[in-house]
Amino acid sequence: MTSLSPIPEKVIELLEQNLICPENGGLQSVYKSIAAYSLNPSHSKIGTGDKQSLKHEFAGLLDKLTFVTTMAIDLPVLLHSPKPGAETIMICAMDPLPPHPDNAFWQNRNVDLRSEIGFWAPFSLINDWNKPSGSMASNIQFFSVLLEDFNLYVTDIYKLFFRQKSASGYIHSNTIDEFTGLLTENNENIHAYILAGEIDIIKPKAIITLGNAARNGLLSVNEQLNKQKSSPRNWSDELQVYAWKDIPVIASPHISGAANGAKSKIINNNKYDYIHAGYQNAKLAFIIIELLNQIFPCKTEFKPNL
């Protein structure tokens, strides 16, 4: 397992004040269970929070909505690189969704899907890295390459997930305008407020967005808060570069299999034929490192033969 670093206290305060503050120890307690799980998944358990622990805007919205289910929060994690003095980069994505409420996953699990909120980590990065299964097996191909040279702060563009039952089935929160555009009492987008707070606290050397939702969401936040307008572009055979103030933003297709079409355009670009990484996501990570080397001299030793 790669090393989890303690999440900065200021990030925990930001989340407790604006997202959720569970009873009995707050998010500090949840992060302790996440750390324990990462060390021994077979003998550790991460608990759930209660819908009533949600803060302000989130609680108010969910109180108005009917038939809400499968609520979940992927708490940001900080992964520690073995490289001495490694810089930190932020990875911002919209992670794959938790199982559908009718999925067999929920059988024999004592969870009230209408009132309890599951806690987890983006991309299941607290699972066993030595024996990866499911999507974790392809996820670590990407993250392990970047971790050789950078600390990774991994976070979600939207801070809460849920499904709402409708006449035609279930719709998920990231498609509900009232949720993605949720405003604070100061008329600020709550997702934007939290994300900007994370960036101010972490001060990443660069930001990497994975997928359309994270890229488009971050660019929208950037325009609202920093008055830096950038229109998202169609994917080509190159990664996209934007900026958050003076921090470079590299936009990439998602690392999930659903994005293989957009991802393959970049992976198969002839200019990267010299990178023999073996796996798509590993090669994508090496291409990101190459671009970072062009943007700023990070003195990364290139290792093309995974």
N, C-alpha and C positions, 0 to 999 in steps of 0.2 A: 504493500500500500504506500502510495506517495504521502508525504508528510503534510498534514493539515496544520496550518498556523492559526493561532487564536485570532478571531475576528476583532478588529479594533473596537474598543469600548464606544467610541463615538458613532460607529455604524449601528451598534446595538441600541444605543440611545435614540438614534434617528428612527429605527424601525419600531421601537417600543412606543415612541411618541406619536408616530404617524401611521402605523400599520396594525400592530397587535402587541399586546402585553399580557401574556398568559399569567394566570394565577399560579401561586406556589413557585416562585423563583424567576418569573419572567423569561426572557429569551436566553439569559445566561444559563438557565437550567436546560433549555432545549439544546443549546450549543454543546453543553457538556454531554448530553445523550448522543448527539451527532458524532462528537469526537470518540466516545466509547464505542459506538457502532462501527466507525471506520477502522478501529483496532480489532474488533471481534464481532463481525456481523451475526454470527450464529448464536451468540450468547448475549446480545444487547438488543434493546428495543427503543425506538423513538416514539414518544407519546403523541397525543393530539392536543390541540387547543380547542377552545370553545368559541362558538360564533359570538358570544357576548363579550369576548375579549378583544374583538376588533375595535379599532379606533375610529372615532368621528365619522368621516365621509364613507368609509367602507361599511361600517355598521349601519349607517343611515340608509345607504343604497340597498343592502341586503334585507333590511326591514321592509322596504317598499316592494321588493320583488317576491313573487310567489314561486313555489316549487323549485327552490334552489337546492342543489345536491352536489356531491363530490367536491367540496371546497378543499383547496390545498395551497400551501405556500412553500415554494422552493427558496429557502433562506440562502443568501449569498455565502460562499465559502472562499477561503484564501488558501491556496496551495503553495507550498514552499519548495523552491528550486534548490537542488544540491549545489548549484553554482554560487560560490562566495560573492557577496555583494550584488546579487542579481537585481535588476530593475523589476518593477511590477507593471504588468499590463492588465487591463480590464477586458474581460470577454462578456459581452452582453447578448443575450439570445432570448427567444421564446422557446422554452424547453418542451419536449413532447408531453402530451396531456396524460393525466392519470386515467386509470381504467374507467370505462363507461359504467354507470351505476348498475346495469344489468349483467356486467361481466362476472364470470365465476370467481375472479380475484377476491371479491368481497364476501364470498361464502365463508362461513365459520370465522369471520373477523368481527369482533364485537365493536363495531363502529356505527354510530348514528350519522348517516350521510347527510342528514338535514341540519344537524347542529354542530358536529365536530369538524375541525379543520386539521388535515394531515400536514405534518412537517416533513420536509425532505430537502435534498440538495440538488442543484442543477445537474442534469445529465447523469444522475446517480453516481456522482464522483466520490461518494463515501463507500461504495461497494468494494469488494475484494478485487484489487488490480491484478493479483496473481492468477486468479481464476475468474476472469470476466465472463459474463453470460448476457444473452440478449443484446440490447443496443449498447450496453457497456463495452462489449468486445470491439465495436467499431469506434466508439467514443474515445477510448484511451489511445487509439492510434494517433488521434489529433492532439490531445492534451499532453501526452507523454513527450512528444517532440518539442512542443513549446516549453515544457517544464525543464528541459535540459538547460535552458538559458534564462528563463524568466519566472518570477513568481506570478501566479495567476489569480486574480480576483474575478470570480465567476458569479454573475448575477442575472436575473430575469428583467426584461423590459417592463412587464406588468407584474405587480407584486402579489397578486392574489389570483387564484383560478377557481372557477366554479362552473357548473352547468345549470341551465334553467330549462325546465320542461315546458314545451310549447305544444300547440295543436299538432304540429308536424313532427314532433320528436324532441330531442334535446339540442339546445344551442349553447355554445360555450362562451364564457365571459369576454374573451378577446375579440369577439365579433359584435358585442353589444356596445353601441356608441355611448350610452349613458355611463357605462363602466370605463371604457378607454378614455373618455373625456371627463372623468369625474373631477369636480373642482373642490378646492378647499374653500373655507369661509372668506379667504382673501382673494378668491377668484383665480387661483393657480391650479393647474392640473396636478393632482396628487401624485400620479406616477412620475411626472416630470420633476416635482419637488423632491421626491425621495431619490430619484436617479441623480439629479444634480448634486444632492447632498453626498451621495456615495462618491461621486467623482471628486468633489472638493476634499473629502476626507482621505481617499486613497491616493489622489494625485498620480494617476497612472502615467507611465511613459507614453503609452498609446492605448487606444480603445479598438477592439475588434468586435464588430457586430456579425452575428451569424443568422442569415435568413432575412427575408423581406420584412417581417413584422418588427424585428429588432432594429434594422436599418431605418425603416420608415418612421418608427416611433422615436428613435433617437434624433433623427433629422428634424422631426416636428418639434420635439422638446428644445432642440438647439435654436430653432427659429423663434420659439416663444420666449426663451430665457436670454439668449445671447444675441438675438437679432442677426444670426448667421443663416441666411436662407440658401438651401441646397435642395434641388429637386432630385429624388431618387431616379436612377437610370436603369434601363434594361440591362440584364446580365450579358456580358460579352465574354471574350476569352482572357480577360484580365480582371483582377480584383479592382475594387473601386476605392478611391481615396477622398475623404472629406476632412473636416476639421471641427473640433470642439474647442473654441477659443484658440489656444496655441497647441492643443493636443491633437496629433494626427489620429484620424478615424479610418480604419481599414474595414471596408464592408465586403463580406464573403457570403456566398450561398451557404445554406445551413449544412451541417455535417450529417444530417439524417439521410436515409436512403431516398426519401421523398424528393430530395433536391438533387439527385444524381444527374438529371439532365443539365441543369445550370452549372453544376460543379464540374461536370466532365468537359465543358468548353474550356475551362481554365486548366484543368489537369492535363488535357491533351494539346494545349498550346505548344507548338514546336520549340519555342524559346526555352521551355522547361524540360526538354528531352534528356538533359544531362542529370536530372534528378531521378534516381532509381530507388524510390522509397518502398516499392512493393504494394503498398496499400493506398487507396485513394485519399483517405483522410490524413495519412502521414505526409503524403506528397503535398496536399493542400497546406498543411502546417509549414513545411519547408518553403513553399512559395511565399507564405506570409512573412517568414523570417527574412527571406531575400528582399522583400519589399521594405521591411523595417530597416534592413541594412542600408538601403538606398535613402531612406528618409533621415535616419540618424545613425552614426557609427556605433553600433552596439557591440562590436567586436565578437560576433558570434562565429564560432568555429563550425563551418558547414560540414555535415556528416551525411553524404547523399546515399550511402548504402545500408539502409535499414535491413 
